[in-house]
């Protein structure tokens, strides 16, 4: 019997999970699920647009290889200083200029300037703008999205308000004698004994 009581006491020491622990875990799970639902669509869209962008790059390369008439190309003439400051190069054959994407087909360089004959990639420009918008939404830079998220957060805070329901479960950490040690806590109102006591009536 002694061994059984010792074993039971050891087991009761392990039991530390309370009602509040369960509620906190549940809140964290719901919050993570809620954030995932907000982020997942933007991430999927971003991956899809990135893949589509790569496909379009391949198509443009093949069009250049097959030969594009020079009259269909856009000529950009800049000084070397301007070219260095204003062109954002993706790689050696592609750059962004004034928020538009260009693929370089031919170029001509002089002492102080450079001319680029480029394929104006309208489709990739549109994709880049879509990608920028997706990234802004993902990072929370879009004002409409910020307002909607704030309203949703406020709504969920009202659902999880601890003021509406408070109850603390008994936390079992150690019981000196699980068989005989019972503790009952109750609120019993006892009228105080009058002082001095009333005189005996004969």
RANORNOR-V974861 format. One record per residue. RES is the residue in three letters. PHI is phi in whole degrees, -180 to 180 (none if undefined). Layout:
BEGIN
{{RES;PHI} {RES;PHI}}
END
This chain:
BEGIN
{{UNK;none} {UNK;-61} {UNK;-64} {UNK;-64} {UNK;-66} {UNK;-63} {UNK;-63} {UNK;-67} {UNK;-64} {UNK;-64} {UNK;-68} {UNK;-68} {UNK;-68} {UNK;-77} {UNK;-76} {UNK;-127} {UNK;-84} {UNK;-112} {UNK;-63} {UNK;-65} {UNK;-60} {UNK;-64} {UNK;-64} {UNK;-64} {UNK;-63} {UNK;-64} {UNK;-62} {UNK;-63} {UNK;-64} {UNK;-66} {UNK;-65} {UNK;-63} {UNK;-63} {UNK;-64} {UNK;-65} {UNK;-63} {UNK;-65} {UNK;-76} {UNK;-86} {UNK;-55} {UNK;-59} {UNK;-66} {UNK;-66} {UNK;-63} {UNK;-63} {UNK;-63} {UNK;-64} {UNK;-63} {UNK;-67} {UNK;-64} {UNK;-64} {UNK;-64} {UNK;-63} {UNK;-64} {UNK;-62} {UNK;-66} {UNK;-61} {UNK;-63} {UNK;-62} {UNK;-64} {UNK;-59} {UNK;-67} {UNK;-63} {UNK;-66} {UNK;-62} {UNK;-67} {UNK;104} {UNK;-111} {UNK;-63} {UNK;-63} {UNK;-67} {UNK;-87} {UNK;-92} {UNK;-102} {UNK;-100} {UNK;-114} {UNK;-113} {UNK;-135} {UNK;-72} {UNK;-64} {UNK;-67} {UNK;-63} {UNK;-60} {UNK;-70} {UNK;-88} {UNK;-103} {UNK;-96} {UNK;-107} {UNK;-84} {UNK;-80} {UNK;-158} {UNK;-66} {UNK;-118} {UNK;-150} {UNK;-147} {UNK;-111} {UNK;-139} {UNK;54} {UNK;63} {UNK;-124} {UNK;-97} {UNK;-134} {UNK;-104} {UNK;-80} {UNK;-99} {UNK;-152} {UNK;-144} {UNK;-135} {UNK;-115} {UNK;-115} {UNK;-66} {UNK;-127} {UNK;-146} {UNK;-147} {UNK;-115} {UNK;-119} {UNK;-98} {UNK;-126} {UNK;-91} {UNK;-79} {UNK;-89} {UNK;-66} {UNK;-65} {UNK;-70} {UNK;-60} {UNK;-63} {UNK;-64} {UNK;-62} {UNK;-66} {UNK;-65} {UNK;-63} {UNK;-62} {UNK;-65} {UNK;-63} {UNK;-64} {UNK;-62} {UNK;-65} {UNK;-66} {UNK;-87} {UNK;79} {UNK;-89} {UNK;-83} {UNK;-62} {UNK;-64} {UNK;-66} {UNK;-61} {UNK;-64} {UNK;-65} {UNK;-65} {UNK;-64} {UNK;-66} {UNK;-65} {UNK;-64} {UNK;-63} {UNK;-64} {UNK;-69} {UNK;-66} {UNK;-69} {UNK;-69} {UNK;-101} {UNK;-66} {UNK;-77} {UNK;-72} {UNK;-75} {UNK;-152} {UNK;-127} {UNK;-155} {UNK;-111} {UNK;-77} {UNK;-70} {UNK;-101} {UNK;-85} {UNK;-112} {UNK;-157} {UNK;-124} {UNK;-66} {UNK;-143} {UNK;-68} {UNK;-91} {UNK;-112} {UNK;-89} {UNK;-116} {UNK;-122} {UNK;-114} {UNK;-112} {UNK;-145} {UNK;-98} {UNK;-117} {UNK;-90} {UNK;-117} {UNK;-69} {UNK;-68} {UNK;-74} {UNK;-63} {UNK;-125} {UNK;-71} {UNK;-65} {UNK;-65} {UNK;-73} {UNK;-72} {UNK;-93} {UNK;-95}}
END
